[in-house]
Amino acid sequence: MNDSIIVGHNPFFGVDHLSQKRGNQKALQFEDVARIIDVLKYADSNGVKAMMMSTHPRARPLCDAIVNETSLRAWRIHPLVPYMQKYVRGANVKGMIGMLTDILGQASTSKKLQLFLRGGSGILGKNLEDVLRLLVDVELLPFKDINLGTVFLHDALTDLAVSLGAKEALELFIEHVQKSTGARAGLATKNLSLLCSVLDSTHKKNVPIMASFNGAGFYMNPSKEQCEKALRDSNVSLVAMNTLASGQLLPEAAYGYLAGFKEVKSVVVGFSREQHIDETVSAIRNNFGQRFTENNG
C-alpha cells in the first residue's frame, strides 16, 4: 500500500452503520456525481489521492467522472469486490443460477468463449474456479480505465472461506488479481484475529489486510483486545477502516490511538464536508507525522 490516507466510499453510496436515515440523506446528497467530485478535489488539495470503492451501481459513473477530471486522474482507486448486496438481491429474485447468468453476461464475448472452451458453462460443474475468476473480472469492469490500487476481497467472502477452511479460495483470488491486473490483492475481514491465525508467513508479509480498527472497539471482532494482540503478534500490514467508529470518535483521539500501532499502514475515512476533511487530515498527520507524510501518494 502506497496510500496512507484513503477516502472511504460509504458517505457517497449512502452507507451508515448506525443510522439508515442518515445514510439515505447522504445518498441523496451525493446523488449527483459532480458533488462527489467536488469532495474528492478538495481532498486532493489536502494531499489525499486515493479512494476505496465497492462495485456499487454508482461505481461506474463515478469512475468515469474521475477519469474525465484532470486533477484526479492520478488518483488510485482501491476496489472492494464484490458488491455483496447485488448478489444477495439477485439470488433472491432469480435464484443462484439466474443471478450468476446475468452477472456473467456482463463479460466480454472472448471471456465467455474462454470459459466455454474449458468445458461448458461451468457454473455447477468442475470449472467453478474458472467461474470465480470470471466473476472477479466482471466485478472489476468499472475500473478498467482507472489507476488501480490494491483489490480487496469483501469481508463476507474472506470470512466465509476462513470459516470453511477453504484457504485455497483466498489463494485463488490473490493469484488471479495479481496475474490478470498486475495490481496487488488484499483481504478484508470482520475477524482480524481469526484471519491472522490462518494466514501463513508469506501472506502475512505480502497481502494487505483491511479490518475495522479503532479506539472504541467498533466492529472489532471477536474483541478489541484480541484484535490488538493479533495485529502486534502477526505484524501484518493493516488498512484500518471504521477509524472514527461511525462518528463516535473525534479525529484527534481516533488517530492518536491508531498511531500507536506500527502495523497500521493506511487509514480509510469517509468525507462529506470540507471542514471534516481539514480536521481529519490534520489529525492524521499530527499523529502519524513523517510515517504517513512520506508514505502518502
Kinemage of the C-alpha trace (Angstrom):
@kinemage 1
@onewidth
@group {chain A} dominant
@subgroup {mainchain}
@vectorlist {calphas} color= white
{ca met a 1} P 0.000 0.000 0.000
{ca asn a 2} L 1.400 3.379 -1.018
{ca asp a 3} L -1.592 5.460 0.102
{ca ser a 4} L -1.689 6.283 3.783
{ca ile a 5} L -4.979 8.210 3.676
{ca ile a 6} L -7.788 6.639 1.656
{ca val a 7} L -11.199 8.215 1.129
{ca gly a 8} L -13.973 5.751 2.016
{ca his a 9} L -16.981 5.234 -0.236
{ca asn a 10} L -19.651 4.957 2.475
{ca pro a 11} L -20.954 8.560 2.518
{ca phe a 12} L -21.082 8.720 -1.277
{ca phe a 13} L -23.070 5.479 -1.553
{ca gly a 14} L -25.400 6.142 1.387
{ca val a 15} L -23.903 3.641 3.825
{ca asp a 16} L -24.131 4.464 7.545
{ca his a 17} L -23.552 1.718 10.110
{ca leu a 18} L -25.520 3.488 12.860
{ca ser a 19} L -28.373 5.247 11.073
{ca gln a 20} L -30.218 4.212 7.925
{ca lys a 21} L -31.924 7.608 7.863
{ca arg a 22} L -28.562 9.377 7.879
{ca gly a 23} L -27.330 7.028 5.172
{ca asn a 24} L -30.326 7.811 2.992
{ca gln a 25} L -29.713 11.530 3.440
{ca lys a 26} L -26.097 11.084 2.320
{ca ala a 27} L -27.236 9.054 -0.696
{ca leu a 28} L -29.500 11.915 -1.757
{ca gln a 29} L -26.779 14.493 -1.065
{ca phe a 30} L -24.389 12.696 -3.399
{ca glu a 31} L -26.887 11.519 -5.992
{ca asp a 32} L -25.228 13.952 -8.409
{ca val a 33} L -21.752 12.558 -9.077
{ca ala a 34} L -20.457 16.120 -9.510
{ca arg a 35} L -20.849 16.623 -5.763
{ca ile a 36} L -18.622 13.621 -5.087
{ca ile a 37} L -16.033 15.005 -7.491
{ca asp a 38} L -16.072 18.322 -5.597
{ca val a 39} L -15.294 16.499 -2.347
{ca leu a 40} L -12.506 14.491 -3.968
{ca lys a 41} L -10.987 17.632 -5.496
{ca tyr a 42} L -10.940 19.307 -2.086
{ca ala a 43} L -9.359 16.188 -0.557
{ca asp a 44} L -6.801 16.274 -3.372
{ca ser a 45} L -5.905 19.858 -2.422
{ca asn a 46} L -5.122 18.462 1.049
{ca gly a 47} L -2.735 15.887 -0.416
{ca val a 48} L -5.126 12.909 -0.388
{ca lys a 49} L -5.013 10.951 -3.651
{ca ala a 50} L -6.720 7.603 -3.125
{ca met a 51} L -10.175 6.132 -2.643
{ca met a 52} L -11.685 2.832 -1.556
{ca met a 53} L -14.645 1.921 -3.770
{ca ser a 54} L -17.006 -1.033 -3.822
{ca thr a 55} L -18.593 -2.246 -7.063
{ca his a 56} L -21.797 -0.413 -6.160
{ca pro a 57} L -24.091 0.561 -9.104
{ca arg a 58} L -22.746 4.118 -8.732
{ca ala a 59} L -19.143 2.965 -9.150
{ca arg a 60} L -19.063 3.081 -12.970
{ca pro a 61} L -20.306 6.700 -13.377
{ca leu a 62} L -18.028 7.816 -10.546
{ca cys a 63} L -15.011 6.144 -12.159
{ca asp a 64} L -15.874 7.782 -15.481
{ca ala a 65} L -16.097 11.173 -13.771
{ca ile a 66} L -12.710 10.662 -12.090
{ca val a 67} L -11.094 9.751 -15.404
{ca asn a 68} L -12.589 12.870 -17.004
{ca glu a 69} L -11.419 15.183 -14.217
{ca thr a 70} L -7.838 16.184 -14.995
{ca ser a 71} L -6.890 16.922 -11.396
{ca leu a 72} L -7.989 13.436 -10.266
{ca arg a 73} L -6.515 11.224 -12.982
{ca ala a 74} L -3.526 10.342 -10.819
{ca trp a 75} L -5.760 9.075 -8.026
{ca arg a 76} L -5.514 5.406 -7.119
{ca ile a 77} L -8.763 3.519 -6.634
{ca his a 78} L -8.728 0.500 -4.323
{ca pro a 79} L -11.713 -1.697 -5.304
{ca leu a 80} L -13.621 -3.790 -2.772
{ca val a 81} L -15.169 -6.770 -4.561
{ca pro a 82} L -17.803 -7.969 -4.895
{ca tyr a 83} L -20.724 -5.685 -4.017
{ca met a 84} L -22.463 -8.307 -1.869
{ca gln a 85} L -25.934 -6.743 -1.805
{ca lys a 86} L -26.135 -7.150 -5.582
{ca tyr a 87} L -25.559 -10.898 -5.296
{ca val a 88} L -27.968 -11.371 -2.399
{ca arg a 89} L -30.714 -9.390 -4.143
{ca gly a 90} L -30.115 -11.177 -7.455
{ca ala a 91} L -30.206 -14.628 -5.865
{ca asn a 92} L -33.442 -13.782 -4.040
{ca val a 93} L -35.140 -12.618 -7.240
{ca lys a 94} L -33.769 -15.009 -9.873
{ca gly a 95} L -32.166 -17.832 -7.945
{ca met a 96} L -28.469 -18.598 -7.842
{ca ile a 97} L -28.170 -19.791 -11.457
{ca gly a 98} L -30.177 -16.889 -12.859
{ca met a 99} L -28.168 -14.409 -10.821
{ca leu a 100} L -24.839 -15.840 -11.983
{ca thr a 101} L -26.002 -15.954 -15.599
{ca asp a 102} L -26.985 -12.287 -15.501
{ca ile a 103} L -23.731 -11.177 -13.899
{ca leu a 104} L -21.544 -13.277 -16.180
{ca gly a 105} L -23.474 -11.797 -19.104
{ca gln a 106} L -21.572 -8.555 -18.496
{ca ala a 107} L -18.311 -10.221 -19.503
{ca ser a 108} L -16.913 -9.822 -22.997
{ca thr a 109} L -17.630 -12.421 -25.651
{ca ser a 110} L -13.996 -13.546 -25.603
{ca lys a 111} L -14.077 -14.110 -21.839
{ca lys a 112} L -17.261 -16.187 -22.085
{ca leu a 113} L -15.788 -18.130 -25.012
{ca gln a 114} L -12.698 -18.943 -22.960
{ca leu a 115} L -14.921 -20.314 -20.214
{ca phe a 116} L -16.988 -22.344 -22.696
{ca leu a 117} L -13.896 -23.900 -24.297
{ca arg a 118} L -12.737 -25.037 -20.870
{ca gly a 119} L -15.816 -27.214 -20.573
{ca gly a 120} L -19.282 -25.776 -20.926
{ca ser a 121} L -20.986 -23.314 -18.607
{ca gly a 122} L -19.040 -24.485 -15.567
{ca ile a 123} L -21.476 -22.836 -13.172
{ca leu a 124} L -22.207 -26.047 -11.266
{ca gly a 125} L -19.501 -28.228 -12.725
{ca lys a 126} L -15.825 -28.839 -12.396
{ca asn a 127} L -14.942 -25.371 -13.731
{ca leu a 128} L -16.068 -23.477 -10.646
{ca glu a 129} L -12.609 -21.942 -10.355
{ca asp a 130} L -12.970 -20.531 -13.868
{ca val a 131} L -16.348 -19.057 -12.955
{ca leu a 132} L -14.880 -17.431 -9.849
{ca arg a 133} L -12.061 -15.905 -11.883
{ca leu a 134} L -14.539 -14.583 -14.431
{ca leu a 135} L -16.713 -13.116 -11.672
{ca val a 136} L -13.700 -11.202 -10.368
{ca asp a 137} L -13.026 -9.914 -13.889
{ca val a 138} L -16.652 -8.781 -14.252
{ca glu a 139} L -16.570 -7.047 -10.872
{ca leu a 140} L -13.506 -5.085 -11.957
{ca leu a 141} L -15.029 -3.835 -15.235
{ca pro a 142} L -15.912 -0.378 -13.805
{ca phe a 143} L -12.224 0.155 -13.018
{ca lys a 144} L -10.719 -0.754 -16.382
{ca asp a 145} L -9.571 2.813 -17.153
{ca ile a 146} L -8.633 3.687 -13.570
{ca asn a 147} L -5.275 3.869 -11.820
{ca leu a 148} L -5.764 0.631 -9.889
{ca gly a 149} L -4.566 0.243 -6.308
{ca thr a 150} L -4.996 -2.848 -4.130
{ca val a 151} L -8.024 -5.017 -4.951
{ca phe a 152} L -9.660 -6.242 -1.731
{ca leu a 153} L -11.880 -9.302 -1.375
{ca his a 154} L -15.075 -8.428 0.516
{ca asp a 155} L -15.032 -9.454 4.181
{ca ala a 156} L -18.128 -11.661 3.773
{ca leu a 157} L -16.265 -13.916 1.326
{ca thr a 158} L -12.938 -13.754 3.140
{ca asp a 159} L -14.545 -14.772 6.421
{ca leu a 160} L -16.677 -17.471 4.758
{ca ala a 161} L -13.564 -19.020 3.215
{ca val a 162} L -11.785 -18.900 6.571
{ca ser a 163} L -14.723 -20.452 8.428
{ca leu a 164} L -14.964 -23.290 5.884
{ca gly a 165} L -11.226 -23.905 5.949
{ca ala a 166} L -11.079 -23.012 2.248
{ca lys a 167} L -7.782 -21.182 2.276
{ca glu a 168} L -7.262 -22.180 -1.366
{ca ala a 169} L -10.149 -19.872 -2.340
{ca leu a 170} L -8.262 -16.921 -0.884
{ca glu a 171} L -5.123 -18.012 -2.710
{ca leu a 172} L -7.092 -18.274 -5.972
{ca phe a 173} L -8.345 -14.701 -5.550
{ca ile a 174} L -4.887 -13.336 -4.725
{ca glu a 175} L -3.223 -15.153 -7.606
{ca his a 176} L -5.865 -14.186 -10.170
{ca val a 177} L -5.937 -10.480 -9.243
{ca gln a 178} L -2.179 -10.231 -9.480
{ca lys a 179} L -1.987 -12.180 -12.734
{ca ser a 180} L -4.923 -10.542 -14.538
{ca thr a 181} L -4.497 -6.919 -13.431
{ca gly a 182} L -0.927 -6.573 -12.195
{ca ala a 183} L -2.390 -4.982 -9.060
{ca arg a 184} L -1.867 -6.110 -5.529
{ca ala a 185} L -4.562 -8.235 -3.861
{ca gly a 186} L -5.780 -7.725 -0.309
{ca leu a 187} L -8.268 -9.308 2.080
{ca ala a 188} L -10.972 -7.534 4.050
{ca thr a 189} L -12.252 -9.183 7.229
{ca lys a 190} L -14.590 -8.697 10.142
{ca asn a 191} L -12.466 -11.013 12.288
{ca leu a 192} L -8.865 -9.841 12.199
{ca ser a 193} L -7.729 -12.273 14.868
{ca leu a 194} L -9.074 -15.353 13.082
{ca leu a 195} L -7.758 -14.322 9.654
{ca cys a 196} L -4.277 -13.658 11.043
{ca ser a 197} L -4.290 -17.093 12.647
{ca val a 198} L -4.834 -18.909 9.330
{ca leu a 199} L -2.526 -16.911 7.049
{ca asp a 200} L 0.967 -18.232 6.537
{ca ser a 201} L 4.044 -16.039 6.903
{ca thr a 202} L 4.196 -15.262 3.164
{ca his a 203} L 0.647 -13.952 3.042
{ca lys a 204} L 1.057 -12.003 6.259
{ca lys a 205} L 4.049 -10.289 4.742
{ca asn a 206} L 2.713 -9.626 1.240
{ca val a 207} L -1.092 -9.355 1.445
{ca pro a 208} L -2.598 -6.192 2.985
{ca ile a 209} L -5.434 -6.812 5.424
{ca met a 210} L -8.337 -4.388 5.788
{ca ala a 211} L -10.337 -4.505 9.005
{ca ser a 212} L -12.146 -2.283 11.470
{ca phe a 213} L -9.677 -0.883 13.968
{ca asn a 214} L -10.479 1.979 16.328
{ca gly a 215} L -10.285 3.130 19.915
{ca ala a 216} L -13.975 2.401 20.544
{ca gly a 217} L -13.702 -1.264 19.581
{ca phe a 218} L -16.421 -0.671 16.969
{ca tyr a 219} L -16.822 -3.739 14.692
{ca met a 220} L -13.614 -5.231 16.126
{ca asn a 221} L -14.271 -8.978 16.372
{ca pro a 222} L -14.030 -11.090 18.411
{ca ser a 223} L -12.887 -8.269 20.731
{ca lys a 224} L -10.804 -5.112 20.705
{ca glu a 225} L -8.151 -6.753 22.882
{ca gln a 226} L -7.838 -9.832 20.666
{ca cys a 227} L -7.575 -7.696 17.536
{ca glu a 228} L -4.841 -5.579 19.104
{ca lys a 229} L -2.917 -8.696 20.105
{ca ala a 230} L -3.360 -10.320 16.684
{ca leu a 231} L -2.107 -7.207 14.933
{ca arg a 232} L 1.009 -6.897 17.055
{ca asp a 233} L 1.803 -10.621 17.039
{ca ser a 234} L 1.203 -11.157 13.315
{ca asn a 235} L 2.898 -7.970 12.106
{ca val a 236} L 0.597 -7.721 9.084
{ca ser a 237} L 0.147 -4.539 7.028
{ca leu a 238} L -3.212 -3.206 8.193
{ca val a 239} L -5.540 -0.900 6.312
{ca ala a 240} L -7.682 0.387 9.175
{ca met a 241} L -11.326 1.120 8.410
{ca asn a 242} L -14.157 2.452 10.586
{ca thr a 243} L -11.398 4.566 12.079
{ca leu a 244} L -13.829 7.129 13.526
{ca ala a 245} L -16.221 4.382 14.721
{ca ser a 246} L -19.022 5.756 12.521
{ca gly a 247} L -18.738 9.194 14.074
{ca gln a 248} L -18.373 8.093 17.710
{ca leu a 249} L -14.760 9.319 17.928
{ca leu a 250} L -13.223 12.715 17.319
{ca pro a 251} L -10.333 12.688 14.819
{ca glu a 252} L -7.555 13.668 17.246
{ca ala a 253} L -8.379 10.869 19.691
{ca ala a 254} L -9.076 8.350 16.933
{ca tyr a 255} L -5.764 8.778 15.152
{ca gly a 256} L -3.802 9.161 18.362
{ca tyr a 257} L -4.888 5.614 19.164
{ca leu a 258} L -4.128 4.229 15.702
{ca ala a 259} L -0.699 5.858 15.572
{ca gly a 260} L 0.302 3.603 18.457
{ca phe a 261} L 0.337 0.609 16.116
{ca lys a 262} L 3.246 0.492 13.672
{ca glu a 263} L 1.361 -2.152 11.700
{ca val a 264} L -1.259 0.404 10.605
{ca lys a 265} L -0.067 1.405 7.141
{ca ser a 266} L -3.203 3.164 5.870
{ca val a 267} L -6.453 4.565 7.215
{ca val a 268} L -9.800 4.695 5.437
{ca val a 269} L -12.097 7.588 6.306
{ca gly a 270} L -15.324 8.821 4.778
{ca phe a 271} L -15.504 12.508 3.863
{ca ser a 272} L -18.568 14.600 3.069
{ca arg a 273} L -17.658 18.186 4.055
{ca glu a 274} L -14.632 20.440 3.575
{ca gln a 275} L -14.366 21.176 7.303
{ca his a 276} L -14.352 17.450 8.037
{ca ile a 277} L -11.551 16.942 5.525
{ca asp a 278} L -9.466 19.728 7.068
{ca glu a 279} L -9.908 18.451 10.626
{ca thr a 280} L -9.406 14.779 9.826
{ca val a 281} L -6.384 15.076 7.543
{ca ser a 282} L -4.753 17.418 10.044
{ca ala a 283} L -5.364 14.978 12.920
{ca ile a 284} L -3.978 12.061 10.916
{ca arg a 285} L -0.797 13.899 10.017
{ca asn a 286} L -0.364 15.365 13.500
{ca asn a 287} L -0.407 11.883 14.994
{ca phe a 288} L 1.360 9.823 12.334
{ca gly a 289} L 3.873 12.512 11.331
{ca gln a 290} L 6.551 11.601 8.812
{ca arg a 291} L 5.470 7.973 8.872
{ca phe a 292} L 2.399 8.933 6.815
{ca thr a 293} L 3.678 12.093 5.123
{ca glu a 294} L 6.403 10.124 3.372
{ca asn a 295} L 4.127 7.198 2.558
{ca asn a 296} L 1.246 9.115 1.000
{ca gly a 297} L 0.865 9.446 -2.762
